[in-house]
C-alpha cells in the first residue's frame, strides 16, 4: 500500500510539472492495476479532461464518484468539467455537493 501511495504522489508531481503525456502513461498503468481506486480514477479523468478527451474524462470521473460519492476532488473536477462543456445545471449540482463536503471537513 505504501508503494501505491508513492506512485500516486509521483503522478501528482508529474501533473504539477504539466507533463500530461508521462502522467497519462503512469496513470493508465495504475488504473489497470487498481481499477477500483477512487483517487486513481479521478486522476485519470483529470488527465483526460486536460487532454480534451471529453468522453474518457467523464467516464473516469464518474467511476471515481461511483466509488466514493463524497470524493471532494472529483466533485470539484466534475463541476469544472460540466461548466467548461456548457452543462451549467450539472456544474451547479456538483459545485453545491463539493461545498457541502468542504463545509463538513472544516466543521470537523
Helices and strands as residue ranges (DSSP letters): H 2-16, H 20-33, H 38-50, H 54-67, H 72-84, H 88-107
